[in-house]
Amino acid sequence: QVQVVEAGGGLVQAGGSLRLSCTASTSTFGAIAMGWFRQAPGKEREGVSCISAGGSSTYYADSVRGRFTISRDNAKNTLYLQMNSLKPEDTAMYYCAADRVRYGSAACAVLRGRAYWGQGTQVTVSS
């Protein structure tokens, strides 16, 4: 069983920045796609950004493209999400996902269906 742990959430004013991080306890971290998802109260969980094993392919939701940047450090088993120009509508619980399949698709829609999940970290953006 892979353990996934997120960190870095918090309360920030609109226009501010946060950096989320996620570690996964697997020796195959460098061979698996990873991603960030979020879920606001009363809404479905949505894919925010996902990245391929080697980092060459990335996916961003339209709502965050140009403001958020996903990256990974395979030597540290760590995934990051740099969030800039935050908006109140970015308020949600943010979850990290680690693929169960090696060298799988970086598409969030694919990762959603077969991932190991973390417990989430809350991001709250005040207006």
Summary of the structure (lengths in Angstrom):
residues: 127
radius of gyration: 13.4
end to end distance: 39.6
largest distance: 41.3
contacts: 404
relative contact order: 0.32
helix: 10%
strand: 51%
